[in-house]
Amino acid sequence: MQQTDFDRLRLQLSVEAKNGIDFITSATIVWLILAYIWTLPYSAYNKSIFTFVAGSITIPLAFALSKVYKTNWKVAGNPLEPLGLWLNFAQLFYFPFLVFILLAYPEYFIMTYAIITGAHFFPYAWYYKSAPYAIMAGIISVGAMVLGLFLSPEEMYVLPLAMAGALAVLGVLLHVAWQKNKRELSQMA
């Protein structure tokens, strides 16, 4: 397979899935909900459990948003398409660490959750041929660590609020990258 054929497959994924903007929008909404949860007068452990529960709406919400954005979750005939699901499932292998944090250091749960979420974006830069994923993976992961280390337990709601802001910025950058990739793909045809 020629490199141009390979790049065409990646561009096709980017264009048809619109760089995963449905997932990014869904995650932005969920992280706003998490910011609210972390303002509630419960223990860090209970807020962490609520965080897990709230996080479970990400995929159904992304599916609903895919109808609004007219994105494709399956790109028929593209052999790279199953890789997207594998990349998403890869973050599940970090969950034992997240459970450890929940049980041992629940006040750092939201920081750890944000770091894992941010870090899992990195391979999507290659998958969608969209650099904003790589850039924001670093910014989110390091930014979450810095906030988590300097915020008091009462201020920890700022971290998911910052995460929602970073995701909103990522969404805008991904839209710009999608337009660029769409032009590049049309020029290849």
Buried (B, 14 or more C-beta within 10 A) or exposed (E): EEEEEEBBBBBBBBBBBBBBBBBBBBBBBBBBBBBEBBBEEEEBEEBBBBBBEBBEBBEEBBBEBBEEEEBBBEBEEBEEBEBBEEBBEEBEEBEEEBEEBBEEEBBBBBBBBBBBBBBBBBBBBBBBBBEBBBBBBEBBBEBBBEBBEEBEEEEBBBBBBBBBBBBBBBBEBBBEBBEBBBEBBEEEE
